[in-house]
Amino acid sequence: MASKRGKQTVRDMFLSMLVITAVAGVVYIFIPHDDKADPIKAVDYRVELATARRAAPYAVAAPSGLPKGWKPTSVSYTGQDGSGWHLGFLDPDGNYVAVEQSTTPAKKYVPDVSQHAEDTGRTERVAGREWQRWEGPKYDALVLHAEDVTTVVTGSAPRERLAEMAAALRTASS
């Protein structure tokens, strides 16, 4: 009697697994999915840029004329604590690049937004302006000081991509 129950239990488990597999197969086939879809969605930053340009006490910079393949992924502006502008991108190779601007003193601001990068003492000429080169364990950065604002182009992208972004930056007046 016990072996008959054991065979029935194994048969029931097999049938249950067969039903579960069939249901999972039907769900997989008929529910749309895209395995190749990029999980990071592009953001439209035009409204935030216009708002920041009206509110900020400095000329807010954003890229113009970047080649195809750059994807904007994040944007924010806060009028408190240094009037911070942030615009994040993925470059064509999938590396992160951010444009950061603030009136916060550079000695505090740059290490914060560049993930603890440090000034190398070197500069790089990009689009006719001298940018300081900073390097760090996670992000590198190009830093441009103006009288009322510090602009930082930072991220995990190679230095050439950071320079490409820096060269593309424009303000409403430029």
C-alpha positions in Angstrom: 0.0 0.0 0.0 2.8 2.4 0.9 4.5 2.0 -2.5 1.3 2.7 -4.3 1.0 6.0 -2.5 4.6 6.8 -3.2 4.1 6.2 -6.9 0.9 8.3 -6.9 2.8 11.2 -5.1 5.6 11.2 -7.7 3.1 11.1 -10.5 1.1 14.0 -9.0 4.3 16.0 -8.6 5.3 15.3 -12.2 1.9 16.4 -13.4 2.0 19.6 -11.3 5.4 20.5 -12.7 4.1 19.8 -16.2 1.1 22.1 -15.7 3.3 24.9 -14.1 5.8 24.6 -17.0 3.0 24.8 -19.6 1.5 27.9 -17.9 4.9 29.6 -17.7 5.4 28.9 -21.4 2.1 30.4 -22.4 2.8 33.5 -20.2 6.2 33.9 -21.8 4.9 33.6 -25.3 1.9 35.8 -25.1 3.1 38.6 -22.7 5.1 41.1 -24.6 8.7 41.6 -23.5 11.8 43.0 -25.1 15.1 41.5 -23.9 17.1 44.1 -25.9 15.3 47.2 -24.6 17.5 49.7 -22.9 16.4 49.9 -19.2 17.7 53.5 -19.0 15.2 55.9 -20.4 16.2 59.2 -22.0 14.9 62.4 -20.3 13.8 65.6 -22.0 15.5 68.3 -20.1 14.3 71.3 -22.0 11.7 72.5 -19.5 14.2 72.1 -16.5 16.9 73.9 -18.5 14.5 76.9 -19.3 13.5 77.0 -15.6 17.1 76.9 -14.4 18.2 79.6 -16.8 15.4 81.9 -15.5 16.1 81.2 -11.8 19.9 80.7 -11.5 22.2 83.6 -10.6 24.6 82.4 -13.2 24.6 81.4 -16.9 23.4 77.8 -16.9 25.3 75.6 -19.4 23.9 72.7 -21.4 25.3 70.9 -24.4 24.4 71.8 -28.0 25.4 69.8 -31.0 26.5 66.6 -29.4 26.9 63.8 -31.9 24.3 61.0 -32.1 24.5 58.5 -29.4 24.6 60.7 -26.3 21.6 60.0 -24.0 20.4 62.5 -21.3 19.4 60.5 -18.3 19.0 62.9 -15.4 18.3 66.5 -14.7 17.8 68.7 -11.6 18.1 72.3 -10.4 17.9 73.5 -6.9 17.8 77.1 -6.0 19.0 76.5 -2.4 22.4 75.7 -1.1 24.5 77.0 -4.0 21.9 77.0 -6.8 23.0 73.6 -8.2 22.4 72.5 -11.8 22.9 68.9 -12.8 22.5 67.3 -16.2 23.5 63.6 -16.5 24.2 61.7 -19.8 25.4 58.4 -21.0 28.0 58.8 -23.8 27.8 56.6 -27.0 29.8 53.9 -25.2 27.5 53.8 -22.2 29.8 55.7 -19.8 28.4 58.4 -17.5 29.1 62.1 -18.0 27.5 64.9 -15.9 27.5 68.6 -16.2 27.4 70.2 -12.7 27.2 73.9 -11.8 27.0 75.7 -8.5 27.8 78.8 -6.6 29.1 76.6 -3.7 32.8 77.2 -3.1 34.8 75.0 -5.5 37.0 73.4 -2.8 33.9 71.8 -1.3 31.8 71.4 -4.4 34.1 69.8 -6.9 35.2 66.8 -4.7 31.5 66.2 -3.9 30.2 66.1 -7.5 33.3 64.3 -8.8 33.2 61.4 -6.3 36.4 62.7 -4.5 38.5 63.5 -7.5 41.5 65.7 -6.8 43.1 68.6 -8.7 46.1 67.3 -10.7 47.6 70.8 -11.1 47.3 70.4 -14.9 45.0 72.2 -17.3 43.5 71.3 -20.6 42.4 73.8 -23.3 38.9 72.9 -24.5 37.0 75.2 -26.9 39.2 78.1 -26.2 39.0 77.9 -22.4 41.4 76.5 -19.8 39.8 73.7 -17.7 41.5 72.2 -14.6 42.0 68.5 -14.8 40.9 66.5 -11.7 41.3 62.7 -11.3 39.8 60.4 -8.9 39.2 56.7 -8.1 35.7 56.7 -9.6 35.3 59.8 -11.7 37.6 62.3 -13.5 36.6 65.9 -14.0 37.2 69.0 -16.0 36.6 72.1 -13.9 36.0 75.7 -15.1 36.0 78.5 -12.6 34.1 81.8 -13.3 33.5 84.7 -11.0 30.1 83.5 -9.8 29.9 79.8 -10.7 32.0 76.6 -10.9 31.2 74.3 -13.9 32.3 70.7 -13.6 32.1 68.1 -16.3 32.7 64.8 -14.6 32.0 61.1 -14.8 33.3 57.6 -15.5 33.8 58.4 -19.3 37.3 58.8 -20.7 38.9 62.2 -20.6 38.2 62.6 -24.3 34.5 62.2 -23.8 34.6 64.7 -20.9 36.3 67.2 -23.2 33.7 66.5 -25.9 31.0 67.4 -23.5 32.8 70.5 -22.2 33.3 71.7 -25.8 29.6 71.3 -26.5 28.5 73.4 -23.5 26.6 76.6 -24.3 24.7 79.2 -22.2 21.7 81.1 -23.2 24.0 84.1 -24.0 26.5 82.1 -26.0 
